[in-house]
Amino acid sequence: MHTVNAIATSLGEVTLIALILGAGLPLIFAIGVRFWSMETATVNGAPGGGRNTVAQTVAYVCFAIVLIAVLLGILYIAKDFISHTFDIQLFGAKKKK
């Protein structure tokens, strides 16, 4: 029974991470694009002369979150190479046997 619980827990963790990274990051990027496209409007409804400052800030934050997640993913994948080549341990030290 312990094995079934361990497998169910692991499967739940993998599913949660897949939802966050697989659907969450594209969603954050899409929200950033939506806020980036917002422009101020004039009185008659024509597009204004500039972008909405708050919307532009939200877009920058969304893009920064996605960029940081991508960079952390690349570093996580390359952590063994970085550790071996530059002797820098990322994401905790590797346990020696």
Secondary structure, DSSP 8 states (H G I E B T S, - for coil): -HHHHHHHHHHHHHHHHHHIIIIIHHHHHHHHHHHHT-EEE-TTS-EEEEE-HHHHHHHHHHHHHHHHHHHHHHHHHTHHHHHHHH----SS-----
